[in-house]
């Protein structure tokens, strides 16, 4: 005879009950963190890790954790006086309209990635080309290794470039991978991309203000 819900053993009831989602935790001290929490870059594992506010502040101090963890900054910058023209974009040979570059401190070079249905895909372009196209820009000069990126987008209106926290670049990659449909990504992915860059533009301060402050 099948046991009714009231007479099933407690262990069976626990097994059949759906588990509530586990909260995200700081990967240094294990305290629960809320949405919008800070991230660190684990420079040994080349990975992003969640952090509570106190741990993020601690890892901003020089020499903390022997330099293994670096707090991702929260700044967004743009340079209204610097625009990539069509010839510069063509030189980059990016097969899609979005890419981001960051300086890998261990390799001591720029690494370029772009969103794709498979996730973050690395460009195989020669590092010298990236340097020729972007190396002289003020944003590139301010770029913090490992934790910030130059986010590029090509549209019909031209090419834009922003300096952003690197974690939002991987957030964009994850969103595009989830929404991507067909050859060009589909309408939903394009709408999400437009909303993402509208938010970046809203947050970004002109680089002149950052240099003065």
Protein Blocks (a to p, Z undefined) as FASTA:
>chain_A
ZZdfklgcfklmmmmpccdddddddfklopacdehiacdddfklopacdddfklmmmmmp
ghiahhmaccddfbdcddfkbccdfklmmmnopabfbdcddddfklopacdddddfkbpa
ddfbdfklmmmmmmmpmklmmpcghjaccdddddfkbccdddddfklmmmmmmmmmmmpg
cjlnpjmlmmmmmmmmmmmmmmpccfklmmmZZ
